[in-house]
Amino acid sequence: MAGHSKWAQIKRKKAVNDNRRGQHFTKLIREITVAARSGGGDPGMNPRLRLAVDTAKAANMPAENIERAIKKGTGELEGVEYQEIAYEGYGQGGAALYIEALTDNANRTVADLRFTMNKYGGSLGTSGSVAWQFDRKGQIYVDAARHDEESTLMAALEAGAEDMQQEDGQFIITTGMTSFAQVQDALREAGIDIDSAELAMVPKNMVDVTGDDALKLVRLMEMIDELDDIQKVWTNAELDEAALAEAGT
């Protein structure tokens, strides 16, 4: 299993800060709405919706906001029709970028994305140009300071997990799509608290990006992530920790 890039940790820290701003809530609401539209409004029967609701609750989103988003997705309330689009491109150091969007205006989204990519040194690619470098997986994060490595690993593997790594004080458990929910349930039943979970595009192989390129790449991904229609940005870059530390990232 390929390693994690530092962008994964930067994203999670950024999400904590974004909880203080409306933009993060807006993106969560869009995901809940689309998940409910595509798989129904019952989180118990819709794994994607369950994940979206859990993420929103972890971000302290009010319950009424979550319920309203679900009802918009199921058609009980009037709402905007969002389209799911994936964009692919490149950043500094030859890093591949896989970008997921939820939008009600695809022309606006691609124009904003192209402008941002051009301004900050990236480039958009054609469909399929980088997607082959990633696998869709579930990833579950557990606090390594609170839970024993052996018991966490055994519980995860017995439930069908593929891999577990320890990084930055966390166990990162990787699962296939079909076992994602059952591994989470098994961990909870074993008394193991889950910090967060997500459906991720996991790189098959990492590309080292160092020095000034690493700083510029992080800036590019941060600016893409700031766009209203962009939900997530994934990369296969293994970022130079020394350069990021120097910049305070």
KAFEN-V412251 format. One record per residue. N is the residue number from 1. RES is the residue in three letters. PHI is phi in whole degrees, -180 to 180 (* if undefined). PSI is psi in degrees with one decimal (999 if undefined). Layout:
# KAFEN-V412251
n->N res->RES phi->PHI psi->PSI
n->N res->RES phi->PHI psi->PSI
This chain:
# KAFEN-V412251
n->1 res->MET phi->* psi->132.7
n->2 res->ALA phi->-65 psi->154.8
n->3 res->GLY phi->-75 psi->176.9
n->4 res->HIS phi->-95 psi->140.8
n->5 res->SER phi->-86 psi->159.2
n->6 res->LYS phi->-65 psi->-18.1
n->7 res->TRP phi->-60 psi->-32.7
n->8 res->ALA phi->-60 psi->-44.4
n->9 res->GLN phi->-72 psi->-38.2
n->10 res->ILE phi->-62 psi->-42.8
n->11 res->LYS phi->-60 psi->-44.7
n->12 res->ARG phi->-67 psi->-40.3
n->13 res->LYS phi->-65 psi->-38.3
n->14 res->LYS phi->-65 psi->-38.4
n->15 res->ALA phi->-62 psi->-37.1
n->16 res->VAL phi->-62 psi->-44.7
n->17 res->ASN phi->-68 psi->-36.5
n->18 res->ASP phi->-67 psi->-20.3
n->19 res->ASN phi->-60 psi->-21.0
n->20 res->ARG phi->-85 psi->-2.9
n->21 res->ARG phi->-122 psi->153.8
n->22 res->GLY phi->-68 psi->-24.3
n->23 res->GLN phi->-62 psi->-40.4
n->24 res->HIS phi->-65 psi->-43.1
n->25 res->PHE phi->-61 psi->-40.2
n->26 res->THR phi->-60 psi->-42.8
n->27 res->LYS phi->-68 psi->-38.5
n->28 res->LEU phi->-65 psi->-41.7
n->29 res->ILE phi->-63 psi->-41.0
n->30 res->ARG phi->-61 psi->-43.8
n->31 res->GLU phi->-64 psi->-41.8
n->32 res->ILE phi->-61 psi->-45.0
n->33 res->THR phi->-62 psi->-47.1
n->34 res->VAL phi->-68 psi->-39.5
n->35 res->ALA phi->-63 psi->-42.3
n->36 res->ALA phi->-67 psi->-37.6
n->37 res->ARG phi->-66 psi->-39.6
n->38 res->SER phi->-83 psi->-28.0
n->39 res->GLY phi->-131 psi->7.0
n->40 res->GLY phi->96 psi->163.1
n->41 res->GLY phi->-92 psi->7.1
n->42 res->ASP phi->-100 psi->109.3
n->43 res->PRO phi->-58 psi->-28.2
n->44 res->GLY phi->-68 psi->-23.3
n->45 res->MET phi->-110 psi->-0.6
n->46 res->ASN phi->-132 psi->94.1
n->47 res->PRO phi->-58 psi->-37.4
n->48 res->ARG phi->-65 psi->-41.8
n->49 res->LEU phi->-66 psi->-40.7
n->50 res->ARG phi->-58 psi->-45.0
n->51 res->LEU phi->-64 psi->-43.6
n->52 res->ALA phi->-63 psi->-41.5
n->53 res->VAL phi->-67 psi->-43.8
n->54 res->ASP phi->-60 psi->-41.1
n->55 res->THR phi->-66 psi->-41.2
n->56 res->ALA phi->-65 psi->-40.9
n->57 res->LYS phi->-64 psi->-39.9
n->58 res->ALA phi->-64 psi->-27.0
n->59 res->ALA phi->-88 psi->7.4
n->60 res->ASN phi->65 psi->33.1
n->61 res->MET phi->-72 psi->133.9
n->62 res->PRO phi->-58 psi->143.1
n->63 res->ALA phi->-59 psi->-35.3
n->64 res->GLU phi->-66 psi->-32.6
n->65 res->ASN phi->-66 psi->-41.1
n->66 res->ILE phi->-64 psi->-46.8
n->67 res->GLU phi->-63 psi->-39.6
n->68 res->ARG phi->-65 psi->-40.2
n->69 res->ALA phi->-65 psi->-40.3
n->70 res->ILE phi->-63 psi->-44.6
n->71 res->LYS phi->-65 psi->-33.4
n->72 res->LYS phi->-66 psi->-36.8
n->73 res->GLY phi->-69 psi->-36.9
n->74 res->THR phi->-86 psi->-5.4
n->75 res->GLY phi->92 psi->2.1
n->76 res->GLU phi->-71 psi->-27.2
n->77 res->LEU phi->-124 psi->150.1
n->78 res->GLU phi->-70 psi->138.7
n->79 res->GLY phi->-156 psi->173.4
n->80 res->VAL phi->-77 psi->143.3
n->81 res->GLU phi->-90 psi->113.8
n->82 res->TYR phi->-100 psi->144.7
n->83 res->GLN phi->-111 psi->135.9
n->84 res->GLU phi->-90 psi->125.4
n->85 res->ILE phi->-136 psi->138.7
n->86 res->ALA phi->-111 psi->134.4
n->87 res->TYR phi->-116 psi->151.1
n->88 res->GLU phi->-130 psi->146.5
n->89 res->GLY phi->-170 psi->-165.7
n->90 res->TYR phi->-135 psi->148.0
n->91 res->GLY phi->-122 psi->-167.1
n->92 res->GLN phi->-61 psi->149.2
n->93 res->GLY phi->72 psi->15.6
n->94 res->GLY phi->77 psi->15.3
n->95 res->ALA phi->-69 psi->137.9
n->96 res->ALA phi->-85 psi->142.4
n->97 res->LEU phi->-125 psi->128.9
n->98 res->TYR phi->-119 psi->120.6
n->99 res->ILE phi->-122 psi->124.9
n->100 res->GLU phi->-107 psi->134.5
n->101 res->ALA phi->-131 psi->150.6
n->102 res->LEU phi->-124 psi->118.4
n->103 res->THR phi->-143 psi->152.1
n->104 res->ASP phi->-103 psi->5.1
n->105 res->ASN phi->-154 psi->92.2
n->106 res->ALA phi->-64 psi->-33.9
n->107 res->ASN phi->-64 psi->-42.1
n->108 res->ARG phi->-64 psi->-43.5
n->109 res->THR phi->-63 psi->-48.0
n->110 res->VAL phi->-69 psi->-33.2
n->111 res->ALA phi->-66 psi->-44.6
n->112 res->ASP phi->-64 psi->-41.0
n->113 res->LEU phi->-68 psi->-44.2
n->114 res->ARG phi->-63 psi->-42.0
n->115 res->PHE phi->-61 psi->-46.1
n->116 res->THR phi->-65 psi->-43.1
n->117 res->MET phi->-61 psi->-46.4
n->118 res->ASN phi->-64 psi->-40.4
n->119 res->LYS phi->-68 psi->-35.3
n->120 res->TYR phi->-110 psi->19.5
n->121 res->GLY phi->89 psi->14.9
n->122 res->GLY phi->-105 psi->-179.1
n->123 res->SER phi->-150 psi->141.1
n->124 res->LEU phi->-79 psi->141.7
n->125 res->GLY phi->-110 psi->-179.9
n->126 res->THR phi->-84 psi->162.6
n->127 res->SER phi->-60 psi->127.7
n->128 res->GLY phi->91 psi->-2.8
n->129 res->SER phi->-70 psi->-30.6
n->130 res->VAL phi->-129 psi->-11.0
n->131 res->ALA phi->-58 psi->-31.7
n->132 res->TRP phi->-66 psi->-14.3
n->133 res->GLN phi->-86 psi->0.8
n->134 res->PHE phi->-129 psi->155.3
n->135 res->ASP phi->-120 psi->140.2
n->136 res->ARG phi->-80 psi->122.1
n->137 res->LYS phi->-139 psi->163.3
n->138 res->GLY phi->-95 psi->142.2
n->139 res->GLN phi->-132 psi->133.1
n->140 res->ILE phi->-123 psi->131.9
n->141 res->TYR phi->-110 psi->128.2
n->142 res->VAL phi->-128 psi->137.1
n->143 res->ASP phi->-68 psi->114.6
n->144 res->ALA phi->-71 psi->-21.1
n->145 res->ALA phi->-77 psi->-19.2
n->146 res->ARG phi->-102 psi->-15.6
n->147 res->HIS phi->-134 psi->146.2
n->148 res->ASP phi->-73 psi->137.0
n->149 res->GLU phi->-64 psi->-46.1
n->150 res->GLU phi->-65 psi->-44.9
n->151 res->SER phi->-69 psi->-35.6
n->152 res->THR phi->-66 psi->-44.5
n->153 res->LEU phi->-62 psi->-45.3
n->154 res->MET phi->-64 psi->-44.0
n->155 res->ALA phi->-62 psi->-40.8
n->156 res->ALA phi->-68 psi->-47.1
n->157 res->LEU phi->-66 psi->-39.9
n->158 res->GLU phi->-64 psi->-27.2
n->159 res->ALA phi->-88 psi->-4.3
n->160 res->GLY phi->111 psi->10.8
n->161 res->ALA phi->-67 psi->154.2
n->162 res->GLU phi->-95 psi->-30.2
n->163 res->ASP phi->-164 psi->153.6
n->164 res->MET phi->-142 psi->131.7
n->165 res->GLN phi->-124 psi->157.5
n->166 res->GLN phi->-113 psi->128.1
n->167 res->GLU phi->-155 psi->134.0
n->168 res->ASP phi->51 psi->43.7
n->169 res->GLY phi->76 psi->16.2
n->170 res->GLN phi->-134 psi->148.3
n->171 res->PHE phi->-88 psi->128.5
n->172 res->ILE phi->-111 psi->109.4
n->173 res->ILE phi->-100 psi->125.6
n->174 res->THR phi->-108 psi->134.2
n->175 res->THR phi->-131 psi->162.7
n->176 res->GLY phi->-74 psi->167.6
n->177 res->MET phi->-64 psi->-39.2
n->178 res->THR phi->-74 psi->-23.2
n->179 res->SER phi->-103 psi->2.7
n->180 res->PHE phi->-57 psi->-52.4
n->181 res->ALA phi->-69 psi->-40.6
n->182 res->GLN phi->-69 psi->-32.1
n->183 res->VAL phi->-67 psi->-41.8
n->184 res->GLN phi->-60 psi->-45.3
n->185 res->ASP phi->-61 psi->-42.3
n->186 res->ALA phi->-65 psi->-39.9
n->187 res->LEU phi->-63 psi->-44.8
n->188 res->ARG phi->-64 psi->-40.7
n->189 res->GLU phi->-65 psi->-28.2
n->190 res->ALA phi->-84 psi->4.2
n->191 res->GLY phi->80 psi->20.0
n->192 res->ILE phi->-100 psi->118.9
n->193 res->ASP phi->-77 psi->137.4
n->194 res->ILE phi->-100 psi->122.2
n->195 res->ASP phi->-70 psi->-46.3
n->196 res->SER phi->-165 psi->166.6
n->197 res->ALA phi->-149 psi->152.4
n->198 res->GLU phi->-157 psi->156.9
n->199 res->LEU phi->-89 psi->119.5
n->200 res->ALA phi->-121 psi->155.9
n->201 res->MET phi->-98 psi->102.0
n->202 res->VAL phi->-92 psi->125.1
n->203 res->PRO phi->-68 psi->140.3
n->204 res->LYS phi->-74 psi->-35.2
n->205 res->ASN phi->-142 psi->147.1
n->206 res->MET phi->-97 psi->152.1
n->207 res->VAL phi->-118 psi->122.8
n->208 res->ASP phi->-71 psi->127.6
n->209 res->VAL phi->-126 psi->119.7
n->210 res->THR phi->-123 psi->170.0
n->211 res->GLY phi->55 psi->-137.4
n->212 res->ASP phi->-63 psi->-32.7
n->213 res->ASP phi->-62 psi->-37.8
n->214 res->ALA phi->-63 psi->-43.7
n->215 res->LEU phi->-65 psi->-42.7
n->216 res->LYS phi->-67 psi->-35.7
n->217 res->LEU phi->-67 psi->-43.1
n->218 res->VAL phi->-62 psi->-41.9
n->219 res->ARG phi->-62 psi->-43.7
n->220 res->LEU phi->-59 psi->-48.4
n->221 res->MET phi->-68 psi->-35.3
n->222 res->GLU phi->-63 psi->-41.8
n->223 res->MET phi->-71 psi->-35.6
n->224 res->ILE phi->-64 psi->-44.8
n->225 res->ASP phi->-63 psi->-25.6
n->226 res->GLU phi->-74 psi->-19.1
n->227 res->LEU phi->-64 psi->137.3
n->228 res->ASP phi->-59 psi->-37.2
n->229 res->ASP phi->-85 psi->-10.4
n->230 res->ILE phi->-87 psi->127.5
n->231 res->GLN phi->-92 psi->-47.9
n->232 res->LYS phi->-149 psi->150.9
n->233 res->VAL phi->-126 psi->127.7
n->234 res->TRP phi->-118 psi->148.0
n->235 res->THR phi->-143 psi->157.1
n->236 res->ASN phi->-100 psi->16.5
n->237 res->ALA phi->-80 psi->130.9
n->238 res->GLU phi->-97 psi->104.2
n->239 res->LEU phi->-82 psi->145.4
n->240 res->ASP phi->-70 psi->109.7
n->241 res->GLU phi->-63 psi->-38.0
n->242 res->ALA phi->-62 psi->-43.3
n->243 res->ALA phi->-66 psi->-40.5
n->244 res->LEU phi->-67 psi->-39.0
n->245 res->ALA phi->-64 psi->-39.1
n->246 res->GLU phi->-62 psi->-35.6
n->247 res->ALA phi->-87 psi->-3.0
n->248 res->GLY phi->76 psi->20.5
n->249 res->THR phi->-82 psi->999
